[in-house]
Amino acid sequence: MLSLRISTTGPDFLARGRDGLKRRWNGFRALESADRILFLKLWGQLAVVSLLLRLLVVKQVHRLLARLIPAKPHAPVGPDQAAPYAQRLGYLTRKASRHLPLDASCLRQSLLIWWLLRRRGLEAELRIGVNNHEKFLAHAWVELAGQPVNDHPNVAEGFPPFDRIP
């Protein structure tokens, strides 16, 4: 039987009272209309990636998403727009993940961002790194032209990558 772990520990999930709902609604309304639509799409797609990772192992989900990348990119992004688009995607994915009742960890967010960038014809790389100095910690992020798009620029210093997934 499939069991879903509902996360209520996120900073914005189930904000108490009217003030929390009003703040969240105002934050959503403050987004540009195109970003609101993208936010809603990301929210739904994060839920799908989270459920896929409950049913399959990471490598299988990665392969499945890779098969869903079209040979000819959907609405390709030009080189001058690639970094701003990727940063915007990272920001909105992080924002959407805070409003998801399922676990939307860095791996789930990164798989989704990687897939969406690849669909737009960008050579994004999914990176997974570990930090085992005090205890074993793993972290995932996406790089575009060697720069993280959904994390801070020196993330690889804290989590040396052990795998490079094209």
N, C-alpha and C positions, 0 to 999 in steps of 0.2 A: 504494500500500500504506500502511496506517495504521501509523504508528510512535508508540509511547508513550514519553514521557520519564519515567523513574523517578527521583524525587527522593530522594536519600539525605542531603541536607544539612540537613533539618529538625532541630530541637533534640532531639526525642525518637524520631525514626524509627530503627529498628534499634538500639536501645540495646544495648550489649554485655553479655553474660553474664547470669547469673541475677539479679544485683542490679537491672539495668535492667528485666527482665521482672517481677520481684517488685514494684518501685516502681510500674510502670505498672498492674499488676493491682490493687495496693492503692489506687491513685488511682481506678481504675474502681469498685472496691467501696465506696469512700468516698462515691460519689454516691448520692443517694436513688434508690429503685427506679424512679420515674418518669423521673428524669434519665438513668439507665442505658439505659432503653428509647429515650428521645429521642436520646441519644448514638449508639446503634447505628443508628437511622434516619438521623441526620445524616451519619454516616460513609458509609453506602451512597448517600445522595442526593448527597453531595459528589462521589463517584466518578462518578455519572451526569452531573452538571453539568460535571465536568472532561472527560469523554468527549465530551459535546455540544459543548463549546468547541473540541475538536480537529477536529470535523467541520463546524461551522458558525461563522459570524462572530457577534460579540457581539449585534448587533441581531437576528439570526435567533433566537438562543437566548432573548433577552429576549421577543420576540414569541411564541415557542412556550410559554414559561412563563406569559406573560400569558393565553394562550388556555386554560391549564389552571387558571385561577383561577375557581372556581364563582361564579355570579351570587349565590347565597345562601351566605354564609360558612359554612365547616365549623367547628363549635364556636367561635362568635365569642367574642372576648375583650372584657370590659367596659373602659370607659375608665380605671377605677382600677387595673386589672390589666395594662394595655397596656405601660407602661414596664418593670415588673419582668419580664414575660414576654419582651419583646424583649431585655432585657439578658441574661436566662438563655439565650435562644436564641443570642445572640452569643457568650457565654462557651462554651457547649457546642459550637458550630460551630468556634470557634478550637481548642478542645481536640481535637475529632475530626479537624481538618485536620492536626494534628501526627502523627497515626497513619495517615495515608493515603500509600501508596507513589506515588500520582500527584501532580502539581502541584496544590495546593489554595491558590492565591494569593488575595489579597484580593478579586479580581474574582469568582472562583468562590464564595467564601464569601458575598460580598455578594449575588450573584444568588440564591443559595439562601435566605438570610435574608429578602431582599425578597419572594421568592415565598411563603415560608411565612407571613410576616406578612400579606401580601395575602390568602392563603387563609383567614386567621382574621378577615378583615374590617377590618384595620388599614390606614390610609392611609400606608404606608411609601413612602419615595422612595429609589431607587438613585441615588447620587451618584458621579460620577467627576471627579477633579481632577488637575491637573498641577503640577509644580514644575520649572521649567526654569532655575533660577538657576545652578547649577554644571553639571549635566547634566540631561537630560530624564528625569523620573521621573513615573510615573502611579500613582494610587491610587484604590481604590473603597471605598465604605462605604455604609451604610444609615442613613437618618434617619427618625425617627418624631417628629412634632410639632416638627421643626426641630432635634432632638437626635440625635447619632450613637448608634447602639445597639451597634455592633461596633468602635468605635474611641474614642480619647480625645475629650473635648468640643471641643477647638480644632483638630481635624484640618483644617478648611477653611482655616485660616490658613497651614498648610504646603503645602496642595494646593488652591489656589483652583479651585472647580468650573468646568468648562467646559461641562458638560452636565447637565441636570436631566431625568431620565427618570421620568415619572409611573408 
